[in-house]
Amino acid sequence: MSDIDDANPEFSSLQQLLDHIARTSRQKRKVSLELVVYAIGQRSFAPLLLLVGIILFSPLSGIPGVPSLMAVLVLLVAIQLLLGRQHFWLPQWILKRSVPEKQLLRTLDRLQKPARFIDRWLQPRFHFLVQRTGSYVIAAICAVIALALPAMEIIPFSATTAGLALTAFGLALMAHDGLLAIIAIVITGLLLMVILYGRL
């Protein structure tokens, strides 16, 4: 599907992921989602979830249609994880979407300081919440968030909050941090309450 090598790298921190995306994106006039997805690996749910969370939590979420696009990406990956697939398939019409290199690198640079703070706090704990059955529960919750994302385009700051929840879930899976998964579940619950209240 692409001539980009899918090395499926391992990441142990948020800063590692941001640095890897930045290195991959430099010297490109336009950075496609395909380039980034293949750079971080197609076989791991956590980096893909982190990628979506970072995009939604950043100013990039203000681009019209981005929350809905990210919703499709999360939903496809979450469903494939629940079905037991080890290699995630994504359609070309999603992968070909791109953002300007300068805008992406500027966003990644702004996230460096928070990433260093977050990485110092992360640690393996409550493993049962992020392994096997726990990871499937997280995938199901992320699918619910994805289904709600299109509605968030008209509710101020809700897509950003969804990005925070997805980032937390991705970090929880990557760092095997069950406490962070609990925090992400609480954020998701509050987010869904806001959406339901906003639609009443």
C-alpha positions in Angstrom: 0.0 0.0 0.0 3.0 2.3 0.4 6.7 2.3 -0.3 7.4 3.6 3.2 9.1 1.1 5.4 6.8 0.0 8.3 9.5 -0.8 10.9 6.9 -0.7 13.8 9.3 1.1 16.2 8.8 0.9 19.9 8.2 4.0 22.0 8.6 4.3 25.7 7.7 8.0 26.1 5.7 10.7 24.6 8.8 12.7 23.8 10.2 9.8 21.8 7.1 9.7 19.7 7.1 13.5 19.1 10.8 13.5 18.1 10.2 10.6 15.7 7.3 12.3 14.0 9.3 15.5 13.7 12.3 13.7 12.2 10.1 12.0 9.7 8.3 15.2 8.7 11.2 17.5 8.1 12.1 18.5 4.6 8.6 17.7 3.4 6.4 20.6 2.0 3.3 18.6 2.9 3.2 15.9 5.5 0.6 13.2 4.8 -1.1 11.1 7.4 0.3 8.1 5.5 3.9 9.2 6.1 3.3 9.6 9.8 1.3 6.4 10.3 3.8 4.2 8.5 6.7 5.9 10.4 5.2 5.1 13.8 4.0 1.6 12.8 0.8 0.1 11.7 0.8 -2.8 14.2 0.5 -0.9 17.5 -2.7 0.7 18.7 -1.0 3.0 21.3 1.1 5.2 18.9 -1.8 5.5 16.5 -4.1 6.5 19.4 -1.5 9.0 20.6 -1.1 10.5 17.1 -4.9 11.2 16.9 -5.0 12.5 20.5 -2.1 14.9 19.8 -3.7 16.2 16.6 -7.1 16.8 18.3 -5.4 18.4 21.4 -3.4 20.7 19.2 -4.4 23.8 17.1 -4.6 21.3 14.2 -8.1 20.3 15.5 -9.3 23.8 14.4 -9.0 22.8 10.7 -12.5 22.1 9.4 -13.2 18.4 9.1 -10.2 17.2 11.1 -12.2 15.9 14.1 -14.4 13.9 11.8 -11.4 12.5 10.0 -9.7 11.5 13.2 -13.0 9.9 14.3 -12.9 7.6 11.3 -9.3 6.8 11.9 -9.9 5.9 15.6 -13.0 3.9 14.8 -11.3 1.8 12.1 -8.3 1.0 14.3 -10.4 0.3 17.4 -12.7 -2.1 15.5 -9.8 -3.9 14.0 -8.2 -4.3 17.4 -11.4 -5.6 18.9 -11.5 -8.1 16.0 -8.0 -9.3 16.8 -6.2 -7.9 13.8 -2.4 -7.5 14.3 -1.9 -5.2 11.3 -4.2 -2.2 10.9 -5.7 -1.4 7.5 -6.5 2.2 6.7 -8.1 3.6 3.4 -6.1 5.7 1.1 -8.5 8.6 1.2 -7.6 9.0 4.9 -3.9 8.4 4.5 -3.5 10.9 1.7 -4.7 13.8 3.8 -1.9 16.2 4.7 -0.9 19.3 6.7 1.8 21.8 6.0 5.2 20.8 7.4 5.8 24.1 9.2 2.4 23.9 11.0 3.0 20.3 12.1 6.6 21.0 13.3 5.4 24.2 15.2 2.7 22.1 16.9 5.2 19.4 17.9 7.7 21.9 19.2 5.0 23.4 21.5 4.2 20.0 22.9 7.8 19.3 23.9 7.7 20.9 27.3 4.4 19.3 28.4 5.7 16.0 27.0 8.8 16.1 29.2 6.6 16.8 32.3 4.2 13.9 31.4 7.0 11.5 30.8 8.4 12.1 34.3 5.1 11.2 35.8 4.4 8.0 33.8 5.2 4.6 35.3 3.9 1.0 35.0 1.1 0.4 37.5 -2.2 -1.4 37.6 -1.2 -3.5 34.6 -4.5 -5.4 34.5 -6.2 -2.2 33.2 -4.0 -1.9 30.1 -3.3 -5.5 29.2 -5.4 -8.1 27.4 -9.0 -7.5 28.5 -8.2 -4.0 29.7 -6.9 -3.0 26.3 -10.1 -4.2 24.6 -12.2 -2.1 27.0 -10.0 0.9 26.1 -10.5 0.2 22.4 -14.3 0.0 22.9 -14.3 3.3 24.9 -12.2 5.0 22.1 -14.7 3.7 19.5 -17.5 5.5 21.5 -15.4 8.7 21.5 -14.9 8.4 17.8 -18.7 8.1 17.2 -19.2 11.2 19.2 -16.4 13.3 17.6 -18.4 14.6 14.6 -20.8 16.2 17.0 -17.9 17.9 18.8 -17.2 20.0 15.7 -20.0 22.3 16.9 -19.3 22.2 20.6 -16.5 24.5 21.7 -13.4 22.8 23.2 -15.0 19.3 23.2 -12.7 18.0 20.4 -9.7 19.2 22.3 -11.0 17.4 25.4 -11.5 14.3 23.3 -7.9 14.6 22.2 -6.8 14.8 25.8 -8.7 11.6 26.6 -7.3 9.8 23.6 -3.8 10.9 24.3 -4.1 9.7 27.9 -5.4 6.3 26.7 -2.5 6.0 24.2 0.0 6.9 26.9 -1.6 4.5 29.3 -1.2 1.6 26.8 2.3 2.6 25.8 3.6 3.0 29.4 1.4 0.3 30.9 0.0 2.9 33.3 -3.4 1.8 34.5 -3.8 4.9 36.7 -3.6 7.0 33.6 -6.2 4.8 32.0 -8.6 5.5 34.9 -8.0 9.3 34.5 -8.7 8.9 30.8 -12.0 7.1 31.6 -13.0 9.9 33.9 -12.2 12.5 31.3 -14.3 10.5 28.8 -17.3 10.3 31.1 -17.2 14.1 31.7 -16.8 14.7 28.0 -19.9 12.6 27.1 -21.9 14.3 29.8 -21.0 17.7 28.3 -22.0 16.5 24.8 -25.3 15.1 26.1 -26.1 18.3 28.0 -25.2 20.4 25.0 -27.7 18.5 22.8 -30.6 18.8 25.3 
